[in-house]
Amino acid sequence: MNPRALPAGLVLGLLAILVVAPLAGLLSLGGLQLNDPRELQFWHSAYIQRVLVFSLWQALLSTICSVLPAILVARSLALQPVFPLRALLLRLFALPLVVPSVVAVMAMVSVYGAGGWIPLGRSLYGINGILLAHVFFNLPLAVRLLLPYWQAIPRHHWQLAAQLGMNAGQRWRLLEWPALREGLPGVLLLVFMLCLVSFAVVLTLGGGPRSTTLEVAIYQSLRFDFNPSRAVALALLQLALCVVVATLTQRLQRLPEVEIGLDPAPVGIRPVFSTFNLVLIALAAIYVGMPLLSMLIDALSGPWFEVLTETRLWQSIANTLIIGLSAALLSVAAGWFLLRYSASLAFEGRGLAARWIELAGSVVYVVPPLVIGTGMFVLLSSWADVFGWVYPIVIAVNALMGLPFVIRCLGPPMRQNHARYERLCRSLALAGWNRFRYLEWPLLRRPLGLAAGLVAALAMGDLGVIALFGTPESATLSLLIYQQLGAYLVSEATVTALMLLGVCLAAFWLLERGIGGGDRA
Amino acid sequence: MLEVRQLEFAYTADEPRMHFELAVAEGEVLSLIGPSGSGKSTLLNLIAGFLEQQGGSILLDGIAIDALPVEARPVSIVFQQYNLFPHLDVHTNVALGIDPALHHSAAQAKAVDGALDRLGLAGLERRKPGELSGGQQQRVALARVLVRRRKILLLDEAFAALGPAQRAEMIGLVRQLVEEQRMAALLVSHQPRDALIASARTAFVSDGRIVTLQDTRRLLDETQLVEVREYLGSI
């Protein structure tokens, strides 16, 4: 038997328990109580239809508003491979990966809220605010996912196009579009999925029942209406939607096999100077950079003394660190064992089995964390104090949320390592600890560090499951910000948001550098 | 002596089985030439244990070695690329050939130095593979072969990335090592000239079988076999 099968099997078993048990809990509750006239009325109400339509509508609009400009910006960046601050700009575009959604919300409020640089007043709350925040997150992501398609066009093709005297339109039609259309459906569906399951942004910027998505409706059913059976039915509806989108994504997904990193990718095209390209790039940079800058300025003049002297803050920082670091450790370990096994299966020519194992690690794309959280809430509430289980549940669900990132960061280099050195290792009897020490650690520590940093930042900034289970004692910084916003303490929330951003960036940097090593050669 | 007896293998149940039969004497380098996909590398992978045969046996000095796991087989192998770990220096890459845990006695450390010296790599011990030329990298791989002291040496297009002069030099080195350590070596190459330099005898492989095994010069210059002449471009 493959010695890597056992640890991978254990991880798969734990994943199954973590996903199947809550789903079973949801199903066992029976979901919809159709014999209850009030429930029947609820499901026929305009509210539920509006929630469903709004969930899809905001996801669709957010996708269009993020990906279409991203195509233009990615093209500009590809055709403009050399200009001052290009590397810095690509790093800025990687920043939303580690910016907690609640911090992004504060940044949006800082720019577009009352007294902001571009005040939108009350109209910020609702679809406008949701779109602004979703584009803030997904435009840079889409740019980074799309850019490699231009970079994959062989240099000879560009030279041929130049020799044949193709104009920009012909180049687009004959060179760029054929390369781009391979990956575009996958990117569109990925962004759609991320917006569909977006929780914190809609919760804080939605502004009321008119702009509620399924995720938020589930949360409201549990925490405010105390109606678990309705939450269950909503969760099952959300699950069905996610399964459809995830299946489509899987069919169409041809995302580039690139490591998600903070380093600018190499470019192999001769620069073509264009004011239009530079203006587009500058606008995108302003869109992403301005909210963070504005929030920074607001926070620096905020009520630091009041915030820092509150004991809740320090307790929240401790909780944030405990949850973030534990989730990162758990997620990276689980991803490592899964990928080690899938790489060995791929090497043996069992590519399909390898792919299924990696897909199992990305189960959170199909079963949203809030659905898992709801299931756990239902499951535990019958025999235990759910709020007493906050740490293990939040850590486990956040680790699960981080697993797709681990798989994406570590998977390609691990497979490459395996393909290159497996035969040599076997012929030299390099196995176990020696293999880890001399081969895997030196060659994989960098993506390992990146994965750990990303998962930690993601978990520290999460406002999803913690909002379901969190108590004042177990609140993280994200939850504290949400509570401060709820009490109209916007200045305090801005200061806390800056602290959360600092904690996330510090944890990301320390883990990425600490594990990944300082040598970036 | 390395003997391959009625060795059979197929990648899938649908395709016909490859069938190999050959013997290589101690101190001999036997070349394998033939078109791409003919089964040359498959044969090497079977001997090394990376693939599991479906029939036949592999013997060294009359003792079957085909039931042994990869690491226990008396085999050293040199690939075209990825023979060295890029993050480890030259000395460590060679030393791994003796003990993967790198717990070496003074004598073993001296053996590594000796092998590097023998292959003209003295002074490069602390360099990383990326700081060496292609030829130097393959010399490091050969230095590891030297310290491993295994009876079978497999060279899977090991020098394909080198220029003609460097290839000839490396093959000369291989011949010396094989004779000194009394190894049985199999060299897979796409260059008939390599076979001419390396081996008194050469096997021509096609469609998963050894079509002919004979004196290298005669095979390359005088054979009337259509498959060989087509391969050599002499038809």
Interface residues (C-beta under 8 A of the other chain):
Chain A: R420 Y421 R423 L424 R426 S427 L428 A429 L430 A431 N434 R435 Y438 L439 P442 L443
Chain B: A48 G49 F50 V70 E71 A72 R73 V75 S76 I77 F79 Y82 N83 F85 P86 H87 L88 T92 L96 G97 P100 A101 L102
